[in-house]
Amino acid sequence: MKEEYIDFLKFVDSAMEFAKRIPKYFSKFSKKTYDNQQKLTIYFLMQKMNATGRDIVSFLRSNTEVREKIGLKQVPVHTTICRFIAKVKLVLSNKRHARIVAIDSTGFELESKSYYFRTLRNSDKKQKTKRFMKISIVIDTDNKLFLDIK
């Protein structure tokens, strides 16, 4: 049990080391109660423990050693972590750049009736129906990632 806890503390150290790659704050006007590196380390802990935001907050409240390793003076509220995760995902999604992209589109029929039945058999009824739905995608060909879907 003691070895597992030491491995856990080593994980916290490596998560803090990795988190130093991002800027300390996104804005100079932020409250500076918690920095981005602390919040990212907490997010890594959430992923390792397979925990929710509320679970990780209660874990940090009960474990002072981990809290000191991360450098927290007080434990953040779970919404602070959730908002940080959403902001990081937004920043990462806006940073997608590609040299070569492929664009493709296709259409899907919206009705199960055949084209003959819709047009010729019901020609006396002047119904305007949209015949298909169009979907378009943009793919980064180098990394094989979806960049946009419309």
PEPE-V113368 format. One record per backbone hydrogen bond with DSSP energy under -0.5 kcal/mol. NH is the residue of the N-H (numbers start at 1). CO is the residue of the C=O. Records with the same first field share a line. If there is no record, write none. Layout:
NH = CO, CO
//
This chain:
5 = 1
6 = 2
7 = 3
8 = 4
9 = 5
10 = 6
11 = 7
12 = 8
13 = 9
14 = 10
15 = 11
16 = 12
17 = 13
18 = 14
19 = 15
20 = 16, 17
21 = 18
22 = 19
30 = 27
36 = 24
39 = 35
40 = 36
41 = 37
42 = 38
43 = 39
44 = 40
45 = 41
46 = 42
47 = 43
48 = 44
49 = 45
50 = 46
51 = 46
56 = 52
57 = 53
58 = 54
59 = 55
60 = 56
61 = 57
62 = 58
63 = 59
64 = 62
67 = 63
68 = 64
69 = 65
70 = 66
71 = 67
72 = 67
80 = 77
81 = 77
82 = 78
83 = 79
84 = 80
85 = 81
86 = 82
87 = 83
88 = 84
89 = 85
90 = 86
91 = 87
92 = 88
93 = 89
94 = 90
95 = 91, 92
96 = 93
97 = 95
102 = 139
104 = 137
106 = 135
108 = 133
110 = 131
118 = 114
119 = 115
120 = 116
121 = 116
122 = 117
123 = 120
125 = 122
126 = 124
127 = 125
129 = 127
131 = 129
133 = 108
135 = 106
137 = 104
138 = 148
139 = 102
140 = 145
141 = 100, 139
142 = 100
144 = 140
145 = 140
147 = 138, 145
148 = 138
150 = 136
//
